[in-house]
Amino acid sequence: VAKIESERLLGELVARELQARAAAGAYTGKFAVQYHYFGYEGRCPPPTNFDSNYCYGLGLTAGALISSGSTGVMACLKGLTKPPAEWTAHGVPLTAMLAVERRKGKDKPVIRKALVELDGAPFAALAARRAGWSLAPSFVQPGPVQFD
């Protein structure tokens, strides 16, 4: 099933339908397809309440930062383990994430790469479970939980 280019199939079906409508005099517009692969997006579940509240909160925070004239900051929410009404909104200066690295002989501000520490606890936890995951799926799709 993964080898079926569903986006191309859909585009072709729409093109044929519009050609038929044009031949019948019911359509006079232009149609040009731009394909996009919906692999991960198409297989993911709907957003949860947390996802919806988090994105709404980030958007609201970004809007407030813009309307207050703030620039050079990124919208941030804290207290995410609490109910959304208790989250606090912040603007984090982008400069707080920067480090100076030498690139092509010149000092440049960059966001430092976060590399996986192969001797760290998070990777050790992953490595301990990896063999079991290769034998059987171990995921849960909770279904439409976005509306409690």
C-alpha positions in Angstrom: 0.0 0.0 0.0 2.9 2.4 0.8 4.0 2.2 -2.9 0.7 3.5 -4.1 1.1 7.2 -4.8 -2.3 8.2 -3.5 -1.6 11.9 -4.0 -1.0 11.3 -7.8 -4.1 9.1 -8.0 -6.2 11.8 -6.4 -4.8 14.4 -8.7 -5.4 12.3 -11.8 -9.0 11.6 -10.7 -9.7 15.3 -10.1 -8.1 16.2 -13.5 -10.3 13.6 -15.3 -13.5 14.9 -13.5 -12.7 18.5 -14.5 -12.0 17.5 -18.1 -15.4 15.8 -18.2 -17.1 18.8 -16.7 -15.3 21.1 -19.2 -16.5 18.9 -22.0 -20.0 19.3 -20.7 -19.6 23.1 -20.4 -19.9 23.0 -16.6 -16.2 24.0 -15.9 -14.1 26.7 -17.5 -11.3 27.1 -15.0 -7.7 25.9 -15.0 -6.3 23.1 -13.0 -2.6 22.4 -12.2 -1.6 19.8 -9.7 1.2 20.2 -7.2 1.8 16.9 -5.5 2.7 16.4 -1.8 3.4 13.2 -0.1 1.2 12.8 3.0 3.0 9.8 4.4 3.4 10.7 8.1 0.6 13.3 8.1 -1.8 10.7 6.7 -1.0 8.1 9.2 -1.0 10.2 12.3 -4.0 10.4 14.7 -6.1 13.5 15.2 -4.7 16.0 17.7 -5.4 15.5 21.3 -6.8 18.2 23.6 -3.2 18.8 24.7 -2.1 19.3 21.1 -5.0 21.7 20.4 -4.5 23.7 23.7 -0.7 23.9 23.2 -0.9 25.2 19.6 -3.7 27.6 20.5 -1.6 28.9 23.5 1.5 29.3 21.3 -0.5 31.2 18.7 -2.1 33.4 21.3 1.3 34.1 22.8 2.9 34.8 19.5 0.0 37.2 18.7 0.4 39.0 22.0 4.2 39.3 21.5 3.7 40.8 18.0 1.0 43.2 19.2 3.2 44.4 22.0 6.0 45.2 19.6 8.3 42.4 20.8 10.8 41.1 18.2 13.6 38.6 18.3 11.6 36.3 20.7 10.0 32.9 20.4 6.6 32.1 21.9 6.9 29.7 24.8 4.5 28.1 27.3 5.6 26.8 30.8 3.8 24.6 33.3 2.6 22.2 30.7 1.9 19.4 33.3 -0.8 21.7 34.8 -4.2 22.4 33.4 -4.1 24.8 30.4 -5.6 27.6 32.4 -2.5 27.5 34.6 0.1 27.6 31.8 2.2 30.7 31.7 3.1 32.4 28.4 6.6 33.7 27.8 8.7 35.2 25.0 12.2 33.6 25.0 14.9 35.8 23.4 16.3 34.0 20.3 19.8 35.1 21.5 19.4 32.8 24.5 19.6 29.8 22.1 22.7 31.1 20.3 26.3 30.1 20.6 29.2 31.5 18.7 31.0 29.0 16.5 33.8 29.5 14.0 32.6 28.9 10.5 34.8 29.5 7.4 37.2 31.5 9.5 34.6 33.8 11.0 32.7 33.8 14.2 29.0 33.2 13.6 26.0 33.0 15.9 24.4 29.6 15.5 21.9 27.4 17.3 24.1 24.6 18.6 23.3 21.1 17.4 21.9 18.8 20.0 23.7 15.5 19.4 22.6 12.2 20.9 24.8 11.2 23.8 25.4 7.6 23.1 26.5 7.0 26.7 23.5 8.9 28.2 20.5 7.4 30.0 17.9 8.3 27.3 19.8 6.4 24.6 20.5 3.5 27.0 16.7 3.2 27.6 16.1 3.2 23.9 18.8 0.6 23.2 17.4 -1.7 25.9 14.0 -1.8 24.2 15.2 -1.8 20.6 15.4 -5.6 20.1 11.9 -6.1 21.3 10.5 -3.5 19.0 12.1 -5.3 16.0 10.0 -8.4 16.7 6.5 -6.9 17.4 4.8 -3.5 17.3 4.5 -1.7 20.6 2.5 1.4 19.9 -0.9 2.5 21.0 -3.3 4.6 18.9 -5.7 5.9 21.5 -8.3 6.9 18.9 -10.2 10.2 18.8 -9.3 11.5 22.2 -9.3 15.1 21.2 -12.8 15.7 22.5 -12.9 14.7 26.2 
